[in-house]
Amino acid sequence: MTAETSTQVLDYDLARFLVDGTFSDLTLHYGGQSSRVHKIVLSSQSRWFSRMLEKHLKELESNDLMLKDDWSWAVKAMLSFLYSKTYLPVFDIARQVHVNMTLLDFNVHVYRIADKYEVPALCRYALDGFQRCAKATLAVPGGDYTSFVRALSYIYRMIPSKSDPLRMEVILLVKEYVVKLSRNNHFARLLLNMQDFHDELVAAFVEDGMEFKLVKGSDDFHFR
């Protein structure tokens, strides 16, 4: 058995423990739901949980921990990743409830919660997933890119830091596909109404010695 195979077997076994709660020593409560989990699994992959459990270990006599202000599906996705290194099965279930949600949207939500709870591997996984989905969406000739624009708006509403890797990645994607996106009215409105995004995109073009301008009150883009 190779090291890679051993890891896959371990991930499969851990996923089973998340489902049935065997040997669980902590219950997470979030968004009106709860999951029985294992402190060693959380603390070994999340800096936030490691600090929290070490600092408040004695205070958690009931072995219950409340997570506040989190979307329950994003928490489920995080837990799925911690135990199985993927959250795609959670997305498939969540999509049955939120029928208009795309994997682009879900990747953004998961990235945000991975950043909040300091799970570096999940941040990378969600970022890579977003990049792949975005490029597949934007590569379609003559496509409707509204799903990408919506995910873009989520990024700027949910992630405040302009130096965040996901925000930097989305600016690079917009620069690469800006001609296609310029034909989308939702994209034009986003530029007009979201100042941070507008300013960062303009600055990115300036760095390349180009001028990018959207005339206010119209959908006309100008390049020089």
Phi, psi and omega per residue, in radians:
M1 nan 2.209 3.141
T2 -1.353 2.910 3.110
A3 -1.089 -0.657 3.141
E4 -1.141 -0.744 3.118
T5 -1.115 -0.707 3.119
S6 -1.049 -0.726 3.129
T7 -1.128 -0.717 3.134
Q8 -1.106 -0.719 3.108
V9 -1.110 -0.745 3.127
L10 -1.076 -0.779 3.132
D11 -1.063 -0.703 3.130
Y12 -1.104 -0.773 -3.135
D13 -1.119 -0.726 3.116
L14 -1.097 -0.687 3.125
A15 -1.034 -0.655 3.114
R16 -1.107 -0.675 -3.131
F17 -1.191 -0.525 3.081
L18 -1.216 -0.660 -3.106
V19 -1.197 -0.819 -3.043
D20 -1.767 -0.134 3.070
G21 1.300 0.227 -3.141
T22 -1.034 2.316 3.126
F23 1.110 0.288 3.135
S24 -1.136 2.548 3.131
D25 -2.287 0.270 3.122
L26 -2.768 2.463 3.058
T27 -2.038 2.131 3.084
L28 -1.620 2.385 3.083
H29 -2.047 2.293 -3.076
Y30 -2.783 2.303 3.048
G31 0.913 0.652 -3.134
G32 1.366 0.132 3.133
Q33 -2.181 3.005 3.138
S34 -2.595 2.687 3.097
S35 -2.439 2.367 3.053
R36 -1.520 2.123 -3.013
V37 -2.258 -3.030 -3.070
H38 -2.226 2.174 -3.056
K39 -0.995 -0.679 -3.086
I40 -1.155 -0.622 3.137
V41 -1.198 -0.769 -3.130
L42 -1.214 -0.875 -3.036
S43 -1.219 -0.417 -3.139
S44 -1.357 -0.273 -3.088
Q45 -2.133 -0.247 -3.109
S46 -2.139 2.114 3.112
R47 -1.160 -0.617 -3.136
W48 -1.108 -0.858 -3.140
F49 -1.154 -0.630 3.111
S50 -1.055 -0.831 3.121
R51 -1.138 -0.798 -3.092
M52 -1.070 -0.806 -3.087
L53 -1.241 -0.611 3.110
E54 -1.236 -0.702 -3.083
K55 -1.287 -0.680 -3.023
H56 -1.985 0.387 -3.081
L57 -0.984 -0.767 -3.119
K58 -1.262 -0.500 -3.130
E59 -1.317 -0.386 -3.108
L60 -1.545 0.949 -3.096
E61 -1.139 -0.507 3.135
S62 -1.501 -0.092 -3.114
N63 1.011 0.668 3.064
D64 -2.128 2.406 3.131
L65 -2.363 2.203 -3.125
M66 -1.668 2.216 3.037
L67 -1.779 2.211 -3.016
K68 -1.868 2.603 3.002
D69 1.060 0.641 3.128
D70 -2.104 2.488 3.035
W71 -1.278 2.229 -3.014
S72 -1.043 -0.635 -3.130
W73 -1.187 -0.574 3.103
A74 -1.198 -0.682 3.082
V75 -1.109 -0.781 3.111
K76 -1.035 -0.687 3.127
A77 -1.135 -0.740 3.108
M78 -1.059 -0.805 -3.134
L79 -1.119 -0.711 3.103
S80 -1.026 -0.745 3.132
F81 -1.161 -0.741 -3.127
L82 -1.057 -0.514 -3.098
Y83 -1.742 -0.382 -3.020
S84 -2.392 -0.041 3.116
K85 1.179 0.381 3.014
T86 -2.704 2.716 3.047
Y87 -2.243 0.200 -3.115
L88 -1.076 -0.662 3.073
P89 -1.064 -0.587 3.102
V90 -1.188 -0.708 3.096
F91 -1.048 -0.749 -3.130
D92 -1.035 -0.665 3.130
I93 -1.306 -0.769 -3.124
A94 -1.063 -0.595 -3.107
R95 -1.165 -0.424 3.081
Q96 -1.204 -0.457 3.117
V97 -1.592 -0.798 -3.134
H98 -1.839 1.453 -2.924
V99 -1.173 -0.412 -3.118
N100 -1.598 -0.029 -3.108
M101 -1.336 2.404 3.086
T102 -1.854 2.941 3.093
L103 -1.164 -0.501 3.022
L104 -1.006 -0.873 3.126
D105 -1.024 -0.813 -3.051
F106 -1.129 -0.698 3.103
N107 -1.029 -0.685 3.133
V108 -1.141 -0.793 3.125
H109 -1.070 -0.725 -3.123
V110 -1.212 -0.696 3.112
Y111 -1.037 -0.756 -3.128
R112 -1.063 -0.765 -3.100
I113 -1.290 -0.531 3.062
A114 -1.144 -0.662 3.102
D115 -1.186 -0.735 -3.135
K116 -1.076 -0.762 -3.088
Y117 -1.691 0.186 2.993
E118 0.962 1.058 3.065
V119 -1.982 1.552 -3.023
P120 -0.984 -0.729 -3.107
A121 -1.120 -0.645 3.129
L122 -1.263 -0.634 3.048
C123 -1.005 -0.817 -3.132
R124 -1.129 -0.721 -3.109
Y125 -1.129 -0.796 -3.140
A126 -1.179 -0.672 3.110
L127 -1.121 -0.796 3.105
D128 -1.087 -0.713 3.127
G129 -1.111 -0.730 3.111
F130 -1.101 -0.778 -3.119
Q131 -1.057 -0.801 3.140
R132 -1.091 -0.806 -3.128
C133 -1.129 -0.718 -3.121
A134 -1.119 -0.809 -3.126
K135 -1.144 -0.648 3.097
A136 -1.144 -0.659 3.126
T137 -1.216 -0.804 -3.053
L138 -1.345 -0.305 -3.136
A139 -1.362 -0.240 -3.118
V140 -1.236 2.088 -3.128
P141 -1.117 2.261 3.078
G142 1.148 0.383 -3.087
G143 -1.361 2.956 3.030
D144 -1.636 1.964 -3.010
Y145 -1.693 0.381 -3.095
T146 -1.094 -0.597 -3.139
S147 -1.116 -0.656 3.083
F148 -1.178 -0.755 -3.140
V149 -1.075 -0.687 3.114
R150 -1.125 -0.769 3.102
A151 -1.102 -0.651 3.079
L152 -1.047 -0.736 3.121
S153 -1.154 -0.635 3.084
Y154 -1.076 -0.748 -3.116
I155 -1.014 -0.802 -3.075
Y156 -1.336 -0.330 3.072
R157 -1.522 -0.504 -3.012
M158 -1.763 -0.382 -3.044
I159 -2.128 1.813 -2.983
P160 -1.359 -0.409 -3.018
S161 -1.469 2.177 3.126
K162 -1.236 -0.294 3.105
S163 -1.590 0.067 3.128
D164 -1.152 2.418 -3.102
P165 -1.001 -0.628 -3.138
L166 -1.222 -0.708 3.083
R167 -1.131 -0.681 3.109
M168 -1.168 -0.667 3.128
E169 -1.154 -0.713 -3.092
V170 -1.200 -0.551 3.064
I171 -1.139 -0.730 3.096
L172 -1.081 -0.706 3.121
L173 -1.138 -0.747 3.137
V174 -1.105 -0.738 3.113
K175 -1.046 -0.729 -3.094
E176 -1.180 -0.625 -3.041
Y177 -2.021 0.433 -3.008
V178 -1.131 -0.550 3.129
V179 -1.119 -0.768 3.087
K180 -1.130 -0.800 -3.093
L181 -1.144 -0.509 -3.095
S182 -1.109 -0.288 3.121
R183 -1.548 -0.024 -3.110
N184 -1.737 2.103 -3.088
N185 -1.121 -0.562 3.120
H186 -1.132 -0.635 3.107
F187 -1.144 -0.748 3.122
A188 -1.073 -0.758 -3.141
R189 -1.152 -0.626 3.113
L190 -1.115 -0.730 3.094
L191 -1.076 -0.681 -3.125
L192 -1.244 -0.582 -2.984
N193 -1.786 -0.225 -3.104
M194 -2.058 1.642 -2.977
Q195 -1.098 -0.707 -3.133
D196 -1.014 -0.799 -3.135
F197 -1.127 -0.808 3.123
H198 -0.976 -0.857 -3.075
D199 -1.147 -0.697 -3.133
E200 -1.197 -0.649 3.128
L201 -1.198 -0.765 3.104
V202 -1.040 -0.789 -3.139
A203 -1.088 -0.650 -3.141
A204 -1.142 -0.676 3.097
F205 -1.229 -0.644 3.113
V206 -1.060 -0.683 3.113
E207 -1.038 -0.503 3.122
D208 -1.621 0.157 3.123
G209 1.312 0.450 -3.121
M210 -2.140 2.755 3.060
E211 -1.952 2.316 3.097
F212 -2.147 2.204 -3.069
K213 -2.498 2.349 3.026
L214 -1.983 2.105 -3.123
V215 -1.273 2.126 -3.085
K216 -1.078 2.367 3.139
G217 1.568 0.019 3.112
S218 -2.462 3.052 3.104
D219 -1.865 0.413 -3.081
D220 -1.581 2.272 3.074
F221 -1.872 2.483 3.141
H222 -2.184 2.312 3.090
F223 -2.094 2.489 3.025
R224 -2.515 nan nan
